[in-house]
């Protein structure tokens, strides 16, 4: 797992992109299944329910958050096994996310991109995504889950310095 922060903040015409990357020794199809199949997402993020398709809204349970709420998530684009774009709103704000997968020589790079209007809450957002991506890594390895307290507030200053 990566306890050192890895995220980058890239300016865009409409704000910023927060980009975090992990590489897995697996096919893009297998990594895609880890981020799209409800029984596999349940291991690291939370299960989801509903009829998944571009333009449709599903419900995702934030299983590792306090009170494990169910949140509506709109699927903006779904191009297996390369790109998934979703948007959602919750008490923390609006979220516009993309997962991009690229397979090279038996390994798959997963890039999580959060499109941000501002970098105002980057000090909490960055460590949160580091934690969830390491949860994904742990689930794929069937290893122990990381502890969020190892990410926040330890990585807060790094992410705030990116802004």
Phi, psi and omega per residue, in radians:
X1 nan 2.732 -3.052
X2 -1.843 1.771 3.102
X3 -1.557 -0.306 3.001
X4 -1.368 2.342 -3.127
X5 -1.120 2.481 -3.065
X6 -2.137 -0.133 -3.022
X7 -1.196 2.684 3.049
X8 -2.176 2.622 3.081
X9 -2.063 2.092 -3.064
X10 -2.027 2.161 3.079
X11 -1.132 2.494 3.083
X12 -2.279 2.931 3.112
X13 -1.024 -0.462 -3.099
X14 -1.898 0.132 -3.136
X15 2.654 -1.985 -3.102
X16 -2.546 2.711 2.926
X17 -1.994 2.164 2.983
X18 -1.602 2.119 -3.042
X19 -2.134 2.187 3.059
X20 -2.205 2.491 -3.037
X21 -2.277 2.477 2.975
X22 -2.388 2.624 3.110
X23 -2.133 2.361 -3.087
X24 -2.142 2.439 3.089
X25 -1.384 1.182 -3.058
X26 -2.738 2.888 3.099
X27 -1.247 2.762 3.073
X28 -1.050 -0.653 3.126
X29 -1.069 -0.696 3.138
X30 -1.227 -0.740 3.107
X31 -1.148 -0.699 3.092
X32 -0.985 -0.771 3.122
X33 -1.069 -0.627 3.125
X34 -1.136 -0.467 -3.092
X35 -1.846 -0.003 -3.116
X36 -2.242 -0.408 -3.118
X37 -1.502 2.198 -3.017
X38 -0.968 -0.669 -3.132
X39 -1.236 -0.420 3.101
X40 -1.537 -0.645 3.095
X41 -1.166 -0.476 3.122
X42 -1.055 -0.461 -3.092
X43 -1.295 -0.384 -3.041
X44 -2.343 -0.284 -3.114
X45 -2.324 -0.961 3.135
X46 2.721 2.730 3.109
X47 -1.293 2.903 3.035
X48 -2.382 2.786 3.139
X49 -2.462 2.695 3.140
X50 2.160 -3.114 3.140
X51 -1.720 1.818 -3.033
X52 -1.430 2.221 3.052
X53 -2.995 2.692 3.095
X54 -0.961 2.361 -3.123
X55 1.519 -0.130 -3.133
X56 -1.756 2.830 3.104
X57 -2.013 2.281 3.052
X58 -1.966 3.029 3.024
X59 -1.996 2.296 3.121
X60 -2.041 2.313 3.074
X61 -1.555 2.191 3.080
X62 -1.454 1.321 -2.931
X63 -1.122 -0.378 -3.092
X64 -1.863 0.235 3.065
X65 -1.788 2.777 3.112
X66 -0.995 2.303 -3.112
X67 1.200 0.031 3.057
X68 0.760 1.033 -3.072
X69 -1.231 2.718 2.989
X70 -1.667 2.309 -3.084
X71 -2.219 2.419 3.042
X72 -1.240 2.354 3.132
X73 -2.276 2.130 3.128
X74 -1.577 2.268 3.094
X75 -1.521 1.952 -3.122
X76 -1.470 -0.691 3.126
X77 -2.658 2.524 3.108
X78 -2.526 1.888 -3.089
X79 -2.232 1.364 -3.068
X80 -1.054 2.524 -0.246
X81 -1.711 0.750 -3.012
X82 -2.003 -0.629 -3.008
X83 -2.585 2.315 3.019
X84 -2.304 2.185 3.091
X85 -2.135 2.281 -3.123
X86 -2.391 2.807 3.025
X87 -2.412 2.638 3.126
X88 -2.743 2.837 3.034
X89 -2.308 2.422 3.040
X90 -2.556 -2.965 -3.097
X91 -1.100 -0.343 3.128
X92 -1.500 -0.216 3.106
X93 2.310 -2.792 3.130
X94 -1.717 2.473 -3.096
X95 -2.236 2.228 3.029
X96 -2.167 1.985 -2.982
X97 -2.215 2.604 2.994
X98 -2.332 2.471 2.948
X99 -2.014 2.143 3.124
X100 -2.050 2.256 -3.137
X101 -2.045 2.382 3.090
X102 -2.384 2.142 -3.117
X103 -1.750 2.322 3.081
X104 -2.463 2.100 3.054
X105 0.877 0.834 3.042
X106 1.443 0.038 3.088
X107 -2.109 2.587 -3.131
X108 -2.124 2.197 3.026
X109 -1.599 2.247 3.062
X110 -1.913 2.170 3.044
X111 -1.955 2.144 3.016
X112 -1.717 2.193 3.126
X113 -2.139 2.145 3.006
X114 -1.871 2.121 3.110
X115 -1.465 2.104 -3.056
X116 -2.022 2.425 3.026
X117 -1.321 -0.569 3.089
X118 -2.541 2.911 3.131
X119 -1.714 0.311 -3.033
X120 -0.954 -0.767 -3.075
X121 -1.871 0.399 -3.082
X122 -1.057 -0.505 -3.125
X123 -1.110 -0.439 3.080
X124 -1.763 -0.621 -3.078
X125 -1.163 -0.819 -3.111
X126 -1.010 -0.940 3.116
X127 -1.032 -0.586 3.107
X128 -1.087 -0.777 3.121
X129 -1.215 -0.612 3.053
X130 -1.018 -0.797 3.133
X131 -1.049 -0.869 -3.096
X132 -1.141 -0.665 3.101
X133 -1.179 -0.605 3.051
X134 -1.262 -0.490 2.991
X135 -1.112 -0.729 3.085
X136 -1.057 -0.804 3.127
X137 -1.042 -0.790 3.131
X138 -1.093 -0.717 3.138
X139 -1.134 -0.692 -3.136
X140 -1.179 -0.542 -3.138
X141 -1.595 -0.102 -3.024
X142 0.996 0.670 -3.140
X143 -1.799 -3.112 -3.141
X144 -1.175 2.552 3.129
X145 -1.345 2.509 3.081
X146 -1.248 2.894 3.123
X147 -1.858 2.175 -3.098
X148 -0.974 -0.544 -3.136
X149 -1.115 -0.298 3.050
X150 -1.365 -0.228 -3.086
X151 -1.843 -0.712 -3.092
X152 -2.236 2.179 0.255
X153 -1.632 0.131 -3.039
X154 -0.969 -0.627 -3.093
X155 -1.697 -0.004 -3.073
X156 -1.007 -0.844 -3.098
X157 -1.084 -0.695 3.102
X158 -1.010 -0.883 -3.087
X159 -1.170 -0.674 3.093
X160 -1.118 -0.557 3.129
X161 -1.204 -0.380 3.119
X162 -1.217 -0.492 -3.114
X163 -1.373 nan nan
